[in-house]
Every structure is written in structure tokens, then in C-alpha cells.
């Protein structure tokens, strides 16, 4: 199992993650990692399939997404 982390403090709200990985990200006024709980601007989620998560990580221009 892997973990995806989205840092809203770094995020510039460009929406590329929503375009690349709509299964994981949504834009409801701010970019959000679906089903993640955020604390101090950082949301994380345990995931099984990393393909979409890695695509979002690679596409993010400010490195606000990390997959481990």
C-alpha cells in the first residue's frame, strides 16, 4: 500500500492534478485530495493503485504532491 500527500501550502491551484487524476483530486473552490483529511494544509490518503497518483505527482509544477 502507498500513501499520497497533497500540500495545500505549496499548491498554486493550477488544476493539473484534477485534469490528470480526477479519480483522486477535485476542485470545489480549492484543490482537494478526495476522501483525505487535512491538517495544517496537508492531506494524505492510503492508496493501492499508484498509477494515477504518480501521474499527478509528476504533473504538479510546484511539487505539492508526493507518493511514497
Secondary structure as GFF3:
##gff-version 3
##sequence-region A 1 68
A	DSSP	beta_strand	2	7	.	.	.	ID=ss1
A	DSSP	alpha_helix	16	20	.	.	.	ID=ss2
A	DSSP	beta_strand	25	27	.	.	.	ID=ss3
A	DSSP	beta_strand	31	33	.	.	.	ID=ss4
A	DSSP	beta_strand	37	39	.	.	.	ID=ss5
A	DSSP	beta_strand	42	47	.	.	.	ID=ss6
A	DSSP	alpha_helix	51	59	.	.	.	ID=ss7
A	DSSP	beta_strand	65	67	.	.	.	ID=ss8
###
